[in-house]
Amino acid sequence: MAHWTHNPDNCPGRSQEGAQMLIDFWANRKTAEKKGIKILGAYVAATEHIYYIIVQAKDYQSMLEFFEPLIPTQKGAIHPVTTMDEWTTFIQPK
């Protein structure tokens, strides 16, 4: 799960350049697929200035390269997650 945020003062949606950066970033997901990155879901909390992007990647470096365009204006974190179904199967007492 990738979590990216910015403060309202530097919101990329408030400038033509920032908006274009986001459009280009999102369009790049087709290229990222060729590197083994699959977008499972993506959500924007516009009033909170947060992006949540659920990603499945074959390698960490390719995933970092995909998110690189966001770095100049965003703060991000990548949280490895698993589904609750997988987790509850994993933790079952033997």
Order of alpha helices (4+ residues) and beta strands (2+ residues): beta-alpha-alpha-beta-beta-alpha-beta-alpha
